[in-house]
Amino acid sequence: MDETENNESNNLPKINVIDLLWRLFSSIKLALGLILVIGAISLFGALKPDVDVFHSWVFLLAGTLLMVNLIVCSLNRWKNIKYSLQGGQVKQSEKFFTTGNKKEINAIPMSSQDSAAALKTVLQRLGYRVREVSEKESIHIAADKNRYFRLGTYVSHLSLILFILAYLLGGYLGFRETDFTVAEGSVRDVGHDTGLSLGLVSFVDEYYPDGMPKDYRSQVILYENGQEVKQALVRVNYPLVYKGTRFYQSFFGPAVQLQLSFEGEELFNSTVALDQTSVSGGVQRNVGILETSDGLTVRIFSSAGMADSMIPSGSLAIELSQNGTLLGLDLVEKSVPANIGGLDILYEEDRAFSGFQVSRDPANSLIWIASTLFIFGLVMVFYFPYRQVWATAQTAKTGTSRILIRAGVGNAPTGAPVIERIAREIEKDLHKK
């Protein structure tokens, strides 16, 4: 019994894991599936910017698998490509010339050697590489053109791999903030281990007579590790760029200049961006939040203007809390000192804040390289198609010969134009002789 079971187990087919994985990653269906997965994740990340999908293991895994898939598919094609580069078989059977895109030239008034030489001259003039094999009664010729341009497929595949790699590196190592706000007269750290800080010196907005925005611009100073490194005027479509980090002018809004002190000691003297909104009683107000290192939170509510019955124009509502405990809530008039919860507050003036899109993509140069390679690969494949021609020059009646020609299709829909041109050139040269 045991012996029978052992024999049966020995007869079971052995599974080669490497072959299974190779076949899996050779699949076009797998490539399409991975592209759909990456596209779906990217779309979700675009629609839900608060969800960091580009650092997720699913995104990284899908991109890595797609790169492996492209590499395996490229390796699978190498055998055919290598055969084309070497030229393949020269001698073909006579039956080979009875099908496909063929042409026969009969009753050539010269020997097979001379007619073969004439054919070689024509092919070389047209840019073909010519190889031949001679026999007693016939001469076999194989010619090809643009064989190295078949490597354009690999150039395109390499560009796709670089695109994916750049996408992964950009999503994982880079960053993008769409609501980076800086108030006039203040400096804010960029973060993300950049060591950069951005200070807003001034903001200007201009409008057409009909009220449409004409221009808005920010005069800024960029600091690196506390040292000034650059000054710039940032406008729409004219970003500030420094070491791969880009600052795009995106939006703007109101800010206020505040001074806070406690028992004569100044705690804060700068501007606060009112970059949030709050709706109460059907009235929308701009809101700013200031948080200090000792747990103090200052919430600032602006007036909505004439329609605001709770906060008069020229005043602010300020709410103080510390570690979640409310300390006070009161109105503060401009330029009038006030005290809320023991904190002296001075609302000095109205200012503005500027909003930027801040991004860094460490793989930006890879994108340019991949784009160049992709275009170069397409040009190689579609503008320099691979051409193949086989021919046999045979001895016919005494003093005459005939030529059998067959053209490969390559990337063209038909090889007929190729073979007709070769035949015309041959006949033209023969008439000259």
C-alpha positions, 0 to 999 in steps of 0.5 A: 500500500505504502509503495503504491502511494509513493509511486503515485506521489512520484508520478504527480507533476512537479510545480516549478514556481519560477516558471509560474511566476514568469508566466504570470508576469508575462501576462498582458492582462496582469499589466492592464489590471495593474494599470487600472489599480494604479489609476483607481488609486490615483483618482481616489487620491485626487478626489480625497486629498486628505487621504495619503494614498500615495504612501500606502503599501497598495500603491507601492506594491502595484507600481513595483509589480507593474515595473516587474511585469514590463521587465519580464515582457521585455525579456520575453521579446529579446529572443525574437529581437536578437534573431532579427539583429543577427539577420536570421536564415538566408537560404529559403526554399522555393516554396517560400517564394510562392506565398506572401508578398512575392515578385518574380522577374523572368528571362533576365539576359544575364547569369544568376551571378550577375542578376544577384549582383544587380539585386545586391546593388539595388538593395544596398542603394536602398539602405539594406544590409545584404547577406548571401549564400551561393550554390551551384545553380542559384544564389540566395540573398537575405536583406534587412533594413532598420534592424537596430530600430527594433530596439525602440520597443525597449526604449519605450518600455524603459521610459514606461518603467522610469515613468512608474519609478518617478511616480512612486518616488514622487509620491513617496519621497515628495510632498504637495500642500494645497493650502499653505497660508502665510500672513503678511509680516509673518514667517511659516515653516514649510516642514517635510524636512526641507529646512525651509521657511517662507516669509510674506513681506506684502500682498497686492491684489488688483481688479478690473472695473467690473470687479473681476480679479486682474492680478494678485502677487506676493512679495516673499522671502525664503529662508533655509535653516534660518538664513535668507536664501532668496527673495521673489515676487510670486504670481499666478503661473510664476512660482518660486523654485528653490532646490526642487521645492516650488511655491505657486500663488494659489489664493488669498484672504484676510488677516489681522495684526495682533499683540498679546501680552500677560502682565506686561510680558509680550507673548505674541506680536504678529499677524494671524491668517483668517484662513478658515470659515464659520457659519452662525445664524446664517452669517459666514465669518472668517476665522483664524486660530493661534496656538501657543506652546503653553496650550493657549488657543486663540480663536479670532472671528472677523466681522461679516460687515453691515449684515453682521449683528453680532460682530460690528464692523471694525471689531473682532470676536476673540475666544480664549481657551487653555488646554480645552478650558474656556477662559473668555470670549469678548469683542475687541475693537481695532486699536483699542486695548482689551483684556480677556481672561487676564490676557491683554489684547491689541487688535492693531490693523487689518492685513492679508494672507497669501495661500500657496501650493507647495510641492517637491518632486524629487523625481522631476528629472526622471519624468523629463528623461522618461518623456524623452525616451518615450518619444525617441522610442516611438520615432524609432518604431514608427518612422523607421520600420523594420524591413526584410527581403529574401531573394533567390537568383536562379539559372534558367535557360542558357544565358538567362536567369530569374529572380524570386523575391519575397518581402516581409510585412514588418510594421507596414500593413503590407509589404507590397509597396516595398517589393514593387519598389525593389522590382522597379529599381532592378528592372531599371538597372537591367534596362541600363545594361 
